[in-house]
């Protein structure tokens, strides 16, 4: 298991979703390569360490949501994040996953 990796609550679904993330007040593009209601894997071009917090923006059919997330693991140009979510956001994430299966 990668250094700092946390055990996942559920199995991630492979996806290819364009999104964006914010760190230190600036937004950057990213690509989600896997997703679950508990977290995601992102392809990025920025250095992070486990424990960093970011904001993410995801859109589904015009419904854009901003989510808080914590970096759970780091591997080259990919990071795994754990979402800091509420029940309404979990429902939105389920819809995103269903739309991209």
Buried (B, 14 or more C-beta within 10 A) or exposed (E): EEEEEBEBEEEBBEBEBEBBBBBEEEEEEBBBBBBBBBBBBBBBEBEBEBEBEBBBBBEBEEEEBEBBBBBBBBEEEBBBBBBEBEEEBEEBBEEBBEEBE
